[in-house]
Amino acid sequence: MAKDISQDKNSNQSNAVNFSTFILSLASATFIEMGVVEDPQTQKKKKDLSSAKQHIDLLQMLQEKTRGNLDDEERGLLERILRDVRLQFVKATEA
């Protein structure tokens, strides 16, 4: 029995990683490392500010390296994410 190729394409598109989902996954990892949200694997909060800082630095590097190559939505998302993770990082270091 032959597979329906159109089903495979639709499935791949819904699971496809694009720039926005990549940025959101980095942001999620950053919030987990700061202890803002629970680690989905352990269901516990942890705090590893060194790893969180590395994630923030990576997001900043992506912003610098992609400057001029993002559409308005992607650029806005990255700016908001960076603002949010930086704010949370400051709060996490004060706690």
C-alpha positions in Angstrom: 0.0 0.0 0.0 1.5 3.3 -1.1 1.8 6.2 1.4 -0.1 9.4 0.6 2.7 11.9 0.0 0.4 14.9 0.7 -0.1 13.6 4.2 3.6 13.4 4.8 4.1 17.0 3.5 1.4 18.3 5.8 2.8 16.5 8.8 6.3 17.7 8.0 5.1 21.3 7.6 3.4 21.2 11.0 6.6 19.8 12.6 8.9 22.0 10.6 11.3 24.2 12.5 11.4 27.8 11.4 13.2 30.8 12.8 10.4 31.7 15.2 10.0 28.2 16.7 13.8 28.1 17.0 13.9 31.4 18.9 10.9 30.3 21.1 12.7 27.0 22.0 15.8 28.9 23.1 13.6 31.3 25.1 11.9 28.3 26.8 15.3 26.7 27.6 16.4 30.1 29.1 13.4 30.4 31.3 13.9 26.8 32.5 17.5 27.5 33.3 16.5 30.6 35.3 14.0 28.6 37.3 11.1 30.7 36.0 9.3 27.6 34.8 9.6 23.9 35.6 11.8 21.6 33.6 9.2 19.5 31.6 11.3 16.4 32.1 11.8 16.6 35.9 8.7 18.7 36.7 11.0 20.7 39.0 12.4 24.2 38.9 16.1 24.5 38.8 18.4 27.5 38.6 21.5 27.5 36.4 22.2 31.1 35.7 25.4 30.3 33.8 23.5 28.3 31.3 20.8 30.9 31.2 23.4 33.6 30.4 24.8 31.4 27.6 21.3 31.1 26.1 20.8 34.9 26.3 24.2 35.5 24.7 23.2 33.1 21.9 19.9 34.9 21.3 21.8 38.2 21.2 24.3 36.8 18.7 21.5 35.6 16.5 20.0 39.0 16.6 23.3 40.6 15.5 24.0 38.0 12.8 20.5 38.1 11.3 20.2 41.9 11.3 18.6 42.9 8.0 17.6 39.4 7.1 14.5 38.9 9.2 10.9 39.9 8.4 9.1 42.3 10.7 7.4 39.5 12.7 10.6 37.6 13.3 12.6 40.7 14.2 9.8 41.8 16.7 9.7 38.3 18.2 13.4 38.3 18.8 13.4 41.8 20.3 10.5 40.9 22.7 12.1 37.6 23.7 15.5 39.2 24.4 13.8 42.0 26.4 11.8 39.4 28.4 14.7 37.0 29.1 17.0 39.9 30.1 14.4 41.2 32.5 13.9 37.8 34.0 17.6 37.2 34.3 18.0 40.4 36.3 15.2 39.3 38.6 16.7 35.8 38.9 20.1 37.2 39.9 18.6 39.4 42.6 16.6 36.6 44.2 
